[in-house]
Amino acid sequence: MSNQAYQFAQVSGPSIHWRLKRNCSFTPVQLGWMYIFLCTVSLGIGVFFWLQGATLVLAFAGLEVAVVGLAFLVYARHAADGEMISLQGANLVVELETAGRLERTEFERQWVRVEPKSGDLSLIELSGQGRSIEVGRFVRPELRQVLAREIRKALRSA
């Protein structure tokens, strides 16, 4: 089975893997350096005006740095979110990572159903053996059906 057969999957021997990740412009480390730079500039300007007698500028600069820091923290916490779907022999393994929390669900290959949650552009629901999990958060809605077809195709292949 070649890699050409799949748009999202990677084939390595008998295993097929889908690694779906959030599209982030900055890593948490880069974000940290940008925040340090922003703090230096903003607080530097605040100190300059404080020395000139405009004491409230420094207070507002401190408030700005705190609010932007909180927003950056929320962003960094979710920067590594992703979904890993693996077809390994007789098992389909789905791992969802959200804000550092890992959720793992394992299905027997022959019992897995792959269907849209509600409509063609909705998340993909993988279900079987009394369990279900939604995937496709990190795929554009118009490409989720392509991902669903890939998973179905891989489940049917020997």
C-alpha positions as CSV (number, residue, x, y, z in Angstrom):
1,M,0.0,0.0,0.0
2,S,1.6,3.3,-1.1
3,N,1.6,6.7,0.5
4,Q,-0.1,8.0,-2.7
5,A,-3.3,6.3,-1.7
6,Y,-3.8,8.6,1.3
7,Q,-3.9,12.4,1.6
8,F,-3.6,12.6,5.4
9,A,-2.2,9.2,6.4
10,Q,1.4,8.0,6.6
11,V,2.0,4.3,5.9
12,S,4.8,2.6,7.7
13,G,4.9,-1.1,7.0
14,P,1.6,-2.7,8.1
15,S,0.6,0.3,10.2
16,I,-1.3,3.4,9.0
17,H,-1.1,6.6,11.0
18,W,-3.1,9.9,10.8
19,R,-1.5,12.7,12.8
20,L,-3.9,15.7,12.9
21,K,-2.5,18.8,14.7
22,R,-3.6,22.3,15.4
23,N,-2.1,24.8,12.9
24,C,-0.1,27.1,15.2
25,S,2.2,29.9,14.0
26,F,4.3,29.9,17.2
27,T,5.6,27.2,19.4
28,P,5.2,27.8,23.2
29,V,8.9,28.6,23.4
30,Q,8.7,31.2,20.6
31,L,5.6,32.6,22.3
32,G,7.6,32.9,25.6
33,W,10.4,34.9,23.9
34,M,7.9,37.1,22.2
35,Y,6.2,37.7,25.5
36,I,9.5,38.7,27.2
37,F,10.1,41.1,24.3
38,L,6.6,42.6,24.6
39,C,7.1,43.0,28.4
40,T,10.4,44.7,28.0
41,V,9.1,47.2,25.5
42,S,5.8,47.9,27.2
43,L,7.1,48.2,30.7
44,G,10.1,50.2,29.4
45,I,7.7,52.7,27.9
46,G,5.7,52.7,31.2
47,V,8.8,53.4,33.3
48,F,9.8,56.2,30.9
49,F,6.5,58.0,31.3
50,W,6.5,57.2,35.1
51,L,9.8,59.0,35.4
52,Q,8.2,62.0,33.4
53,G,5.4,62.2,36.0
54,A,2.7,60.2,34.2
55,T,2.3,57.5,36.8
56,L,-0.8,55.8,35.4
57,V,0.9,54.8,32.2
58,L,3.0,52.3,34.1
59,A,-0.1,50.9,35.8
60,F,-1.8,50.4,32.5
61,A,1.3,48.9,30.9
62,G,1.4,46.4,33.8
63,L,-2.3,45.6,33.3
64,E,-1.7,45.2,29.5
65,V,1.3,42.8,30.1
66,A,-0.8,40.7,32.5
67,V,-3.8,40.4,30.2
68,V,-1.6,39.5,27.2
69,G,0.3,37.0,29.3
70,L,-3.0,35.3,30.2
71,A,-4.0,35.1,26.5
72,F,-0.6,33.7,25.6
73,L,-0.9,31.1,28.4
74,V,-4.2,29.9,27.0
75,Y,-2.8,29.8,23.5
76,A,0.3,27.9,24.6
77,R,-1.7,25.4,26.6
78,H,-3.6,24.4,23.5
79,A,-0.7,24.7,21.0
80,A,0.2,21.0,21.2
81,D,-3.4,19.7,20.9
82,G,-3.9,17.0,18.3
83,E,-5.4,13.7,17.3
84,M,-3.4,10.6,16.5
85,I,-5.3,7.8,14.8
86,S,-3.4,4.5,14.2
87,L,-4.5,1.3,12.5
88,Q,-2.2,-1.4,13.9
89,G,-3.1,-4.9,12.9
90,A,-6.6,-5.7,14.2
91,N,-6.9,-2.5,16.3
92,L,-7.8,1.1,15.5
93,V,-6.3,3.3,18.3
94,V,-7.4,6.9,18.7
95,E,-5.6,9.3,21.0
96,L,-6.9,12.9,21.6
97,E,-4.6,15.4,23.4
98,T,-6.3,18.5,24.7
99,A,-4.5,21.0,27.0
100,G,-2.1,18.3,28.1
101,R,-4.8,15.7,28.8
102,L,-4.6,12.5,26.8
103,E,-7.7,10.4,26.0
104,R,-7.1,7.0,24.4
105,T,-9.8,4.8,22.8
106,E,-9.1,1.4,21.2
107,F,-11.5,-0.4,18.8
108,E,-11.4,-3.8,17.1
109,R,-11.0,-3.1,13.4
110,Q,-13.9,-5.1,12.1
111,W,-16.4,-3.4,14.4
112,V,-15.6,0.2,13.7
113,R,-18.2,2.5,12.1
114,V,-17.1,5.7,10.5
115,E,-19.8,8.3,10.0
116,P,-20.3,12.1,10.2
117,K,-21.6,13.3,13.6
118,S,-24.5,15.2,12.1
119,G,-23.8,16.4,8.6
120,D,-21.2,16.3,5.9
121,L,-19.1,19.1,7.4
122,S,-19.4,17.9,11.0
123,L,-16.8,16.0,13.0
124,I,-16.3,12.3,12.2
125,E,-17.6,9.8,14.7
126,L,-15.8,6.5,15.2
127,S,-17.9,4.0,17.1
128,G,-18.0,0.4,17.9
129,Q,-18.3,-2.0,20.9
130,G,-20.3,0.5,22.8
131,R,-17.7,3.3,22.6
132,S,-17.5,6.3,20.4
133,I,-15.1,9.2,19.8
134,E,-15.2,12.3,17.5
135,V,-12.2,13.1,15.3
136,G,-11.4,15.7,12.6
137,R,-11.2,18.9,14.7
138,F,-7.9,19.9,13.1
139,V,-9.0,19.2,9.5
140,R,-10.9,21.8,7.5
141,P,-14.6,21.0,7.4
142,E,-14.7,20.5,3.7
143,L,-11.9,17.9,3.9
144,R,-13.4,15.8,6.7
145,Q,-15.2,13.5,4.3
146,V,-11.8,12.8,2.6
147,L,-10.4,11.8,6.0
148,A,-13.5,9.6,6.7
149,R,-13.0,7.9,3.3
150,E,-9.3,7.3,4.1
151,I,-10.2,5.7,7.5
152,R,-12.9,3.5,5.9
153,K,-10.5,2.4,3.1
154,A,-7.8,1.5,5.6
155,L,-10.2,-0.4,7.8
156,R,-11.3,-2.5,4.7
157,S,-7.8,-3.2,3.5
158,A,-6.2,-6.4,4.6
